[in-house]
Amino acid sequence: MVLGIASFFLPFLAINWLGIFYVVMSLPLGALVMLAIYYLPWVRIGTVAGTPELLRWHLAHGIRLSQHQVTESLSSIRVQVDTTSQVEVLLEASAQGTIVSYKAAATETGWVLILLPLGILWPSIITLFTAPWIYCKSVRFVREHVAPLLPADGVLRNVVRYDDIGALLVAHASEDHRLFSEAYRADRDTYWDALGIIGTIAFFTWFMVFMALIVTSANPDYTARASDAVIPSAAGVIAFAIPSLWIAHRVFKPRLRRWKDWVARIDGVWRTEATRSIPEDSAPSSFEILAEAAKEAPLCLRSIRKAGLSRDWGSWTILFVLVFFGMQLTLEGIASIAWSGTAQPASEFPILGLVEAIGGVILLIGAWAVYKDWKSKQEARLNQELANWNHRHEELRHRMERFLEELQFDV
């Protein structure tokens, strides 16, 4: 950690003598060096005898018992620590067993807190505090929740079976909680996007009506014309904004309330199964709640699908930059070509304008390709999520039926 903080000041000290401009420019550079030291290296925890698949199941189950969301992949797991930090755990097969390593990471919210100040130069020093803070939370989580799950002698003992009914309920509740939470955030973001669009349309409508009333007024006094235009333009905006906001509220609030209720119900199931608590006699069983939740899977994933790029900051930023500069270069190129043909005396063949227009078109095509690639990956991910959801439900249902048959046989 000390090395990461010290690296922040190295560019600052190295070019301090060049002047205040270079000092200011060195702040983002130092922040990037610090981020590379904190968030790029993999740190080895240890080696455990066993396959990566067995160890992945063991770690995922143990972490889920502490009620942290776990996303599993073929050779790694990703754990969300809180709203700003997360941890990636890598499992690599070797001759001695499975090598376990981890890497600190930030969530989308965490990366916004870290990277946003870098674009404003002087506030880049804020990253000196946010980056170590998020990094320390990830490291502390590994020490408190991941490392204790690894045996000191490297031999796994008392590993929970894959078909253990309690483990299946915990895993099912954890995944359902993750997806319902994502659906809630997706609809919430879509709701705020709708409010932003309504506000933008309302502002431009007010501005256009206000300017139109001023221009068409016969009053020679400009101040009087502006005063007379305020109330009619504001009335028009209010007439548009209030019904639009009411419609947005009526459309989104029931869905947000629905997902919030489901998140609370699944959280109760997760807590009950993780702590092995006994539910009240009148309360439905964990399996009944999860079976009912499985019916909501299509609606849940549809809300995530409708959110679109607004929830993927990285892809949205890339797409915005490509479209912005693509449109700018294309319009500038067309304008340059048109101006060169009407200029007196006539200019030479507008090579620069043609190059700009071609470059802009290439960027726009790149933006379309980025969007199509994101769309296909998003559809594949959501289809896989639905398949996994149905598979978990069927697996849990078959295991529960077998469990009840075993009880009847014992009786």
C-alpha positions as CSV (number, residue, x, y, z in Angstrom):
1,M,0.0,0.0,0.0
2,V,2.9,2.4,0.8
3,L,4.4,1.7,-2.6
4,G,1.1,2.6,-4.3
5,I,0.8,5.9,-2.4
6,A,4.5,6.7,-3.1
7,S,4.0,6.1,-6.8
8,F,1.4,8.8,-6.9
9,F,4.0,11.4,-6.1
10,L,6.9,10.1,-8.3
11,P,5.8,11.9,-11.5
12,F,5.0,14.9,-9.4
13,L,8.5,15.0,-8.0
14,A,10.2,14.1,-11.3
15,I,8.9,17.0,-13.3
16,N,8.3,19.5,-10.5
17,W,11.1,21.7,-11.8
18,L,9.3,22.1,-15.1
19,G,6.6,24.4,-13.8
20,I,3.1,24.4,-12.5
21,F,1.5,23.2,-15.8
22,Y,3.6,20.0,-15.8
23,V,2.9,19.5,-12.1
24,V,-0.8,19.6,-12.7
25,M,-0.5,17.3,-15.7
26,S,1.6,14.9,-13.6
27,L,-1.3,14.3,-11.1
28,P,-3.4,12.1,-13.4
29,L,-0.2,10.3,-14.5
30,G,0.7,9.5,-10.9
31,A,-2.8,8.4,-10.2
32,L,-2.7,5.9,-13.2
33,V,0.7,4.5,-11.9
34,M,-0.9,4.0,-8.5
35,L,-3.9,2.3,-10.0
36,A,-1.7,-0.1,-11.9
37,I,0.2,-1.0,-8.7
38,Y,-3.1,-1.6,-6.8
39,Y,-5.4,-3.2,-9.3
40,L,-3.4,-5.1,-11.9
41,P,-1.3,-7.6,-10.0
42,W,-2.6,-11.0,-8.9
43,V,-1.6,-11.8,-5.3
44,R,-1.1,-15.5,-4.4
45,I,-2.9,-16.8,-1.3
46,G,-1.8,-20.4,-1.4
47,T,-2.0,-23.8,-2.9
48,V,-4.7,-26.4,-2.1
49,A,-4.9,-30.1,-3.1
50,G,-7.9,-30.7,-5.3
51,T,-9.4,-29.6,-8.6
52,P,-10.3,-26.0,-9.4
53,E,-14.0,-27.1,-9.7
54,L,-14.1,-28.5,-6.2
55,L,-12.3,-25.5,-4.7
56,R,-14.5,-23.1,-6.6
57,W,-17.6,-24.8,-5.2
58,H,-16.1,-24.8,-1.7
59,L,-15.1,-21.1,-1.8
60,A,-18.4,-20.0,-3.4
61,H,-20.5,-21.8,-0.8
62,G,-18.4,-20.5,2.1
63,I,-18.6,-16.9,0.9
64,R,-22.3,-17.1,0.2
65,L,-22.8,-18.1,3.8
66,S,-21.5,-14.7,4.7
67,Q,-24.2,-13.2,2.4
68,H,-22.0,-11.8,-0.3
69,Q,-22.9,-12.1,-3.9
70,V,-20.7,-14.5,-5.9
71,T,-20.4,-14.8,-9.7
72,E,-18.8,-18.0,-10.8
73,S,-16.9,-18.6,-14.0
74,L,-14.9,-21.6,-15.3
75,S,-11.7,-20.8,-13.3
76,S,-12.5,-17.9,-11.1
77,I,-15.1,-16.3,-8.9
78,R,-15.9,-12.7,-8.4
79,V,-17.3,-11.4,-5.1
80,Q,-19.0,-8.1,-4.6
81,V,-17.8,-6.8,-1.2
82,D,-20.0,-3.7,-1.2
83,T,-21.2,-1.0,-3.5
84,T,-17.6,0.2,-4.4
85,S,-15.3,-2.8,-4.1
86,Q,-15.1,-6.4,-5.2
87,V,-12.6,-9.2,-5.4
88,E,-11.6,-11.6,-8.2
89,V,-10.3,-15.0,-7.1
90,L,-8.4,-17.0,-9.7
91,L,-8.1,-20.8,-9.5
92,E,-5.3,-22.3,-11.5
93,A,-4.6,-26.0,-11.8
94,S,-1.0,-27.1,-11.1
95,A,1.0,-30.3,-10.3
96,Q,0.6,-29.6,-6.6
97,G,-3.1,-28.9,-6.7
98,T,-4.9,-25.6,-7.3
99,I,-3.1,-22.2,-7.0
100,V,-5.4,-19.6,-5.4
101,S,-4.7,-15.9,-6.2
102,Y,-6.8,-12.8,-5.8
103,K,-6.9,-9.3,-7.3
104,A,-8.5,-6.3,-5.8
105,A,-11.1,-4.6,-8.1
106,A,-13.7,-1.9,-8.0
107,T,-17.4,-2.0,-9.0
108,E,-18.8,0.4,-11.5
109,T,-19.6,2.9,-8.7
110,G,-16.1,2.5,-7.4
111,W,-14.5,3.1,-10.8
112,V,-16.5,6.3,-11.2
113,L,-15.2,7.5,-7.8
114,I,-11.7,6.7,-8.8
115,L,-11.6,7.8,-12.5
116,L,-13.9,10.8,-12.5
117,P,-11.4,13.1,-10.8
118,L,-8.7,12.2,-13.3
119,G,-10.4,14.2,-16.0
120,I,-10.3,17.4,-13.9
121,L,-6.5,17.6,-13.2
122,W,-6.2,19.2,-9.8
123,P,-9.0,17.0,-8.2
124,S,-6.9,14.0,-9.3
125,I,-5.4,14.0,-5.8
126,I,-8.8,12.7,-4.6
127,T,-7.8,9.4,-6.2
128,L,-5.0,9.3,-3.6
129,F,-7.7,8.6,-1.0
130,T,-10.4,6.7,-3.0
131,A,-8.2,4.1,-4.6
132,P,-6.4,2.9,-1.4
133,W,-9.7,3.0,0.4
134,I,-11.4,0.7,-2.1
135,Y,-8.3,-1.5,-2.3
136,C,-8.0,-1.9,1.5
137,K,-11.7,-3.1,1.6
138,S,-11.0,-5.7,-0.9
139,V,-7.8,-6.9,0.9
140,R,-9.6,-7.0,4.2
141,F,-12.4,-9.1,2.7
142,V,-9.9,-11.6,1.4
143,R,-8.2,-11.9,4.9
144,E,-11.5,-12.2,6.7
145,H,-13.6,-14.3,4.4
146,V,-11.5,-16.0,1.7
147,A,-8.2,-17.0,3.4
148,P,-10.0,-18.7,6.4
149,L,-11.7,-21.0,3.9
150,L,-8.4,-22.4,2.7
151,P,-6.8,-25.1,5.0
152,A,-3.5,-24.3,6.5
153,D,-2.0,-27.7,5.4
154,G,-3.5,-27.4,1.9
155,V,-5.9,-30.4,2.2
156,L,-9.6,-29.8,1.9
157,R,-11.8,-31.5,4.5
158,N,-15.5,-31.6,5.2
159,V,-16.4,-30.1,1.8
160,V,-20.1,-29.6,1.4
161,R,-21.5,-32.0,-1.3
162,Y,-22.8,-30.5,-4.6
163,D,-26.3,-32.0,-4.0
164,D,-26.6,-30.9,-0.3
165,I,-30.1,-29.5,0.0
166,G,-28.9,-26.6,2.3
167,A,-26.1,-25.7,0.0
168,L,-28.4,-25.7,-3.0
169,L,-30.9,-23.5,-1.3
170,V,-28.1,-21.0,-0.3
171,A,-26.8,-21.0,-3.9
172,H,-30.2,-20.6,-5.4
173,A,-31.1,-17.8,-3.0
174,S,-27.8,-16.0,-3.7
175,E,-28.2,-16.1,-7.4
176,D,-31.9,-15.0,-7.3
177,H,-31.0,-12.2,-5.0
178,R,-28.3,-11.0,-7.5
179,L,-30.7,-11.1,-10.4
180,F,-33.6,-9.4,-8.7
181,S,-31.2,-6.8,-7.4
182,E,-30.0,-6.3,-10.9
183,A,-33.5,-6.0,-12.2
184,Y,-34.4,-3.4,-9.6
185,R,-31.3,-1.3,-10.5
186,A,-32.0,-1.7,-14.2
187,D,-35.6,-0.4,-13.8
188,R,-34.4,2.3,-11.5
189,D,-31.8,3.5,-14.0
190,T,-34.4,3.4,-16.8
191,Y,-36.7,5.4,-14.6
192,W,-34.1,8.1,-14.0
193,D,-33.2,8.0,-17.7
194,A,-36.8,8.7,-18.5
195,L,-36.9,11.6,-16.1
196,G,-33.7,13.0,-17.6
197,I,-35.2,12.8,-21.1
198,I,-38.4,14.5,-20.0
199,G,-36.4,17.2,-18.3
200,T,-34.3,17.7,-21.4
201,I,-37.3,17.9,-23.7
202,A,-39.0,20.3,-21.3
203,F,-36.0,22.6,-21.2
204,F,-35.6,22.8,-25.0
205,T,-39.3,23.2,-25.4
206,W,-39.4,26.1,-23.0
207,F,-36.3,27.7,-24.7
208,M,-37.8,27.3,-28.2
209,V,-41.2,28.7,-27.2
210,F,-39.6,31.5,-25.2
211,M,-37.4,32.6,-28.1
212,A,-40.3,32.2,-30.6
213,L,-42.5,34.5,-28.5
214,I,-39.8,37.1,-28.2
215,V,-39.1,37.1,-32.0
216,T,-42.7,37.2,-33.0
217,S,-43.7,39.9,-30.5
218,A,-44.5,43.4,-31.9
219,N,-43.4,45.1,-28.6
220,P,-40.3,47.2,-29.3
221,D,-39.1,46.9,-25.7
222,Y,-37.0,43.8,-25.5
223,T,-37.3,43.5,-21.7
224,A,-41.1,43.7,-22.0
225,R,-41.1,41.1,-24.7
226,A,-39.1,38.7,-22.5
227,S,-41.3,39.3,-19.5
228,D,-44.4,38.7,-21.6
229,A,-42.9,35.4,-22.9
230,V,-42.1,33.9,-19.5
231,I,-45.6,32.8,-18.4
232,P,-46.8,31.3,-21.7
233,S,-43.6,29.4,-22.3
234,A,-43.6,28.1,-18.7
235,A,-47.2,27.1,-19.0
236,G,-46.5,25.1,-22.1
237,V,-43.6,23.3,-20.4
238,I,-45.7,22.6,-17.3
239,A,-48.5,21.2,-19.5
240,F,-46.0,18.8,-21.0
241,A,-43.9,17.9,-18.0
242,I,-46.6,17.1,-15.4
243,P,-48.4,14.5,-17.4
244,S,-45.1,13.0,-18.6
245,L,-43.8,12.7,-15.1
246,W,-47.0,11.2,-13.9
247,I,-47.0,8.6,-16.7
248,A,-43.3,7.7,-15.9
249,H,-44.2,7.4,-12.2
250,R,-47.2,5.2,-13.0
251,V,-45.2,2.9,-15.3
252,F,-42.0,2.4,-13.2
253,K,-43.0,2.7,-9.5
254,P,-45.0,-0.5,-9.4
255,R,-42.2,-2.4,-11.1
256,L,-39.6,-0.9,-8.7
257,R,-41.8,-1.8,-5.7
258,R,-42.2,-5.3,-7.1
259,W,-38.5,-6.0,-7.4
260,K,-37.8,-4.4,-4.1
261,D,-40.3,-6.7,-2.4
262,W,-38.7,-9.7,-4.1
263,V,-35.2,-8.7,-3.1
264,A,-36.4,-8.5,0.5
265,R,-38.1,-11.9,0.3
266,I,-35.1,-13.6,-1.2
267,D,-32.8,-11.9,1.3
268,G,-34.9,-13.4,4.0
269,V,-34.6,-16.9,2.4
270,W,-30.8,-16.4,2.0
271,R,-30.4,-15.3,5.6
272,T,-32.5,-18.2,6.9
273,E,-30.6,-20.9,5.0
274,A,-27.2,-19.4,5.6
275,T,-27.7,-19.3,9.4
276,R,-29.7,-22.5,9.4
277,S,-32.6,-20.7,11.2
278,I,-36.0,-22.2,11.6
279,P,-38.7,-20.2,9.9
280,E,-42.1,-19.5,11.5
281,D,-44.8,-22.2,11.1
282,S,-47.1,-19.8,9.2
283,A,-44.3,-18.6,6.8
284,P,-43.9,-20.3,3.5
285,S,-40.8,-22.5,3.2
286,S,-37.6,-21.4,1.4
287,F,-38.3,-23.8,-1.4
288,E,-41.8,-22.4,-2.0
289,I,-40.5,-18.9,-2.1
290,L,-37.8,-19.8,-4.6
291,A,-40.2,-21.8,-6.7
292,E,-42.5,-18.8,-6.9
293,A,-39.5,-16.5,-7.7
294,A,-38.6,-18.8,-10.6
295,K,-41.9,-17.7,-12.3
296,E,-40.6,-14.1,-12.3
297,A,-37.5,-15.0,-14.3
298,P,-38.7,-13.8,-17.7
299,L,-39.9,-10.5,-16.4
300,C,-36.8,-10.0,-14.4
301,L,-34.5,-10.6,-17.3
302,R,-36.7,-8.4,-19.6
303,S,-36.2,-5.5,-17.2
304,I,-32.4,-6.0,-17.4
305,R,-32.6,-6.2,-21.2
306,K,-34.6,-3.0,-21.5
307,A,-32.1,-1.0,-19.5
308,G,-29.7,-1.3,-22.4
309,L,-26.4,0.5,-22.4
310,S,-27.3,2.9,-19.6
311,R,-26.0,0.3,-17.1
312,D,-22.8,-0.5,-18.9
313,W,-20.7,2.6,-18.4
314,G,-17.6,1.3,-20.2
315,S,-19.5,0.4,-23.4
316,W,-21.6,3.5,-23.2
317,T,-18.6,5.7,-23.0
318,I,-16.9,4.1,-25.9
319,L,-20.0,4.3,-28.0
320,F,-20.6,8.0,-27.1
321,V,-17.0,8.9,-28.0
322,L,-17.2,7.1,-31.3
323,V,-20.5,8.7,-32.2
324,F,-19.5,12.2,-31.1
325,F,-16.2,12.3,-33.0
326,G,-17.7,10.4,-35.9
327,M,-20.5,12.9,-36.3
328,Q,-18.1,15.8,-35.8
329,L,-15.6,14.6,-38.4
330,T,-18.3,13.7,-40.9
331,L,-20.1,17.1,-40.7
332,E,-16.8,19.0,-40.8
333,G,-15.7,17.0,-43.8
334,I,-18.9,17.6,-45.7
335,A,-18.8,21.3,-44.8
336,S,-15.2,21.5,-46.0
337,I,-16.0,19.8,-49.3
338,A,-19.1,22.0,-49.8
339,W,-17.2,25.2,-49.0
340,S,-14.3,24.3,-51.3
341,G,-16.7,24.1,-54.2
342,T,-18.3,27.5,-53.7
343,A,-15.2,29.4,-52.6
344,Q,-13.9,32.2,-54.8
345,P,-11.5,31.6,-56.2
346,A,-12.2,27.9,-56.3
347,S,-9.9,25.8,-54.1
348,E,-8.1,22.7,-55.0
349,F,-9.6,19.2,-54.5
350,P,-10.7,19.1,-50.9
351,I,-8.5,16.3,-49.7
352,L,-8.7,17.3,-46.0
353,G,-12.5,17.4,-46.1
354,L,-12.6,14.0,-47.8
355,V,-10.3,12.5,-45.3
356,E,-12.3,14.0,-42.4
357,A,-15.6,12.6,-43.8
358,I,-14.1,9.2,-44.4
359,G,-12.6,9.1,-40.9
360,G,-16.0,10.1,-39.4
361,V,-17.8,7.4,-41.4
362,I,-15.3,4.9,-40.2
363,L,-15.9,5.9,-36.6
364,L,-19.6,5.7,-37.0
365,I,-19.3,2.2,-38.5
366,G,-17.1,1.3,-35.5
367,A,-19.8,2.6,-33.1
368,W,-22.4,0.5,-34.9
369,A,-20.0,-2.5,-34.6
370,V,-19.4,-1.9,-30.9
371,Y,-23.2,-1.7,-30.3
372,K,-23.9,-4.8,-32.3
373,D,-21.2,-6.7,-30.4
374,W,-22.5,-5.5,-27.0
375,K,-26.0,-6.4,-28.0
376,S,-25.1,-9.9,-29.0
377,K,-23.1,-10.5,-25.9
378,Q,-25.9,-9.1,-23.7
379,E,-28.4,-11.3,-25.4
380,A,-26.1,-14.3,-25.0
381,R,-25.6,-13.5,-21.3
382,L,-29.3,-13.0,-20.6
383,N,-30.2,-16.2,-22.4
384,Q,-27.5,-18.0,-20.4
385,E,-28.9,-16.5,-17.2
386,L,-32.3,-17.8,-18.0
387,A,-31.0,-21.2,-18.8
388,N,-29.0,-21.2,-15.5
389,W,-32.0,-20.1,-13.6
390,N,-34.2,-22.9,-15.0
391,H,-31.4,-25.4,-14.4
392,R,-31.0,-24.3,-10.8
393,H,-34.7,-24.5,-10.2
394,E,-35.0,-28.0,-11.8
395,E,-32.0,-29.2,-9.9
396,L,-33.4,-27.9,-6.6
397,R,-36.8,-29.4,-7.3
398,H,-35.4,-32.8,-8.1
399,R,-33.2,-32.7,-5.0
400,M,-36.1,-31.6,-2.8
401,E,-38.3,-34.5,-4.2
402,R,-35.5,-36.9,-3.5
403,F,-35.1,-35.5,0.0
404,L,-38.8,-35.9,0.7
405,E,-38.7,-39.5,-0.6
406,E,-35.8,-40.2,1.7
407,L,-37.8,-38.9,4.6
408,Q,-40.8,-41.1,3.8
409,F,-38.5,-44.1,3.4
410,D,-37.0,-43.4,6.9
411,V,-40.4,-43.1,8.4
